Amino acid sequence: MNIVAWVLQIVLAVLFLAAGGTKLTRPKEKLQPMMGWVEPVEPRNVKLLAATEILGALGLVLPWATGIAKVLTPLAAVGLAIVMAGAVIVHARRNEPWYAQLVLFILCVVVAAVRF
């Protein structure tokens, strides 16, 4: 089970780093064509979400890898699950596909459950 958890942690970390990095480094106007949900959202809130995703991604891997404050790994997974629950709601309200966000939510919950 430890290997499965590690694989999930690394895959989720890479995905959230990529998503957060994209949101953090690009202006809102360049995000709109591929992420329509950013239109009504303040640019600072998009950057805040990006920072949350990046910190969550780091929290999925670093504490468990270093053995320092291991409890932060499942807490990061719970935090990212909350972000993904919000993403499912936002995409469902906008009549956009939300299945990918639901899968990420489930994977974050699995990591949290295994690591707690």
Secondary structure, 3 states (H helix, E strand, C coil): CHHHHHHHHHHHHHHHHHHHHHHHHCCHHHHCCCCHHHCCCCHHHHHHHHHHHHHHHHHHHHHHHHCCCCCHHHHHHHHHHHHHHHHHHHHHHCCCCCHHHHHHHHHHHHHHHHHC
